[in-house]
Amino acid sequence: MPAKRMYNYEAAFLLSQSTAADLAGAIAHINDILVTRGHAQILAMKKWDDRRLAYEIDGQKRGVYILTYFRAAGTDVAHIERDCNLSEKIMRTMILRADHLTDEEIASHDGRKELEAEARMRSDKPAQPAAETPAEAPAEAASEA
């Protein structure tokens, strides 16, 4: 049986703000879909943008885009797309062939180190203190007088 032909692909994953709050978990989920289930080799990955959506998707007004370049067999891409559509963490996915890009151009888009640093920064961020309720503010002012 002949070997499967491998192609380069470009994928854009749209994540909700709540999913992106755990960026390390979201990246691990994307890696699981691509590498473990889809038998792909990730060539480059970076956070593309965090922006307001043109229209609400599942009640979300903002989203985080993760741009990924990977190499996979053409027959495995349908399985990857299916897993992305079934995922509750990924709102939208677009996968395109990236034959127009050279390996050097793909490597220039690799921002995995920056992505890991941002994931560490988001996980290390301390929880915000609870906001003072309006009922507490007058009581404190009255006790000081």
N, C-alpha and C positions, 0 to 999 in steps of 0.2 A: 504494500500500500504506500503510495507516495506521501511525502511529508506535507503538512499543512503549510500553505503560503502565509507568511507573516506580513502584516501591513502596519504602517504608522497611523495612529488615530489621534484626533484632538477632541477632548471632551470638556464641556462646560457644565458644572454642577451648580445648581442654585439651592442654597440652604437658607432656612429661616433664621431669624436673629436668635431665637431660643436654642436652636440646634447649634449655631455658631458660637454660642456662649461657651459650650464645651468643644472648642475647636479641635483639641487632640482626639476626642472621641469621634468627631465628624470625619477627621482625616483617616482615622483607623477604620471607620466604616467604609469609606471610599476605597481604601487599600484592600479591605476584605472583599469587596465586590469585584474589584479589578483583578487582584492577584490570586486570591484563594479560590474564588468561584469562577472567575473568567479566564484564568490561566494567562493573564497578560503580564507584560513587563513594563513597569512605570519608568518612563524616560525623564520626565520633568513634571513638576507640580508647583503651583504658586497660587496665592490669593490674588484674584484678579481685581475685585472691587467689592465695595460695600455700598449699596445705593438704594434709593427709593425705587420701588417698582412702578411701572407704567399703570398697572392695574393690580388690584388685590388678588392674591392667590391663597386660598385656604385661610382667608382673614388676615393675611400678612401684608403689610405695606412696605416693608424693607426686606432686603435679602443680601446674602453674601455669595459671591461667585468664586468658585474654585476652578481654575483652568488646569487641565491635566493632559499631558501627552503620553501615550502608551503604545506598545507594540503588541499585537494580538493576531491570532488567526481570524480570517474573515468569518468563519463559521461560529466563532465564540462571541462576536459582537452582539448578536441577537440575544444571547443569554445575559450579557452584561446590561443591555437596555431593559430587559425584562426585570432583572433584579433591581435596577434603579427605579423603575416604575412601581414596583411593589414596596419599595423602601418608604418608611414613614419619615425618615430624616431628610430625604432629598425631595425638594418640591418639583424641580424640573431638571431635565438632562438633555443635552444636545451632543451627539457624537458624530463627527465627520472624519472622513479620510484625510490624512495630512501628507499626501504624496508630494505636494508642492514645496514642502520644507525639507531642508537638509538636516543631517544629524547635528551639525554645528549650530544651526538656527534653533533647533529644538533644545539643545543643551543651554543655549543662551537664555531660555525662558525658565530654567530651573531655579526655583526659589524655595526649595524644601527647607533649607537652613533658616531662612527668614520666617517661614511658616511655622516651623518647630519653635522658634524663639517667641513668636506671637502666641502660640498655644501655651507655652510655659508662662508667659506674662499674664495671659487671661486666667490661667488656673491659680497663679500666685496672688492675684488681686484680692485684697481682703474684702469681706462683705461690707456693704454700705450700712452705716448705723440707721436704725429706724427713725423715720421723720417724726418730729415733735407734733403731736396732735393739737389742734386749736384749743381743745378743752383744757389741756395741761398748761398752756402758755399764760392765761389769765390767773390761774391758781398760783403759779410761781411769782407772778408780778404782785399779787395781793399779799403773799407771805413776806415779800421783801420790804413792803411798805410799813 
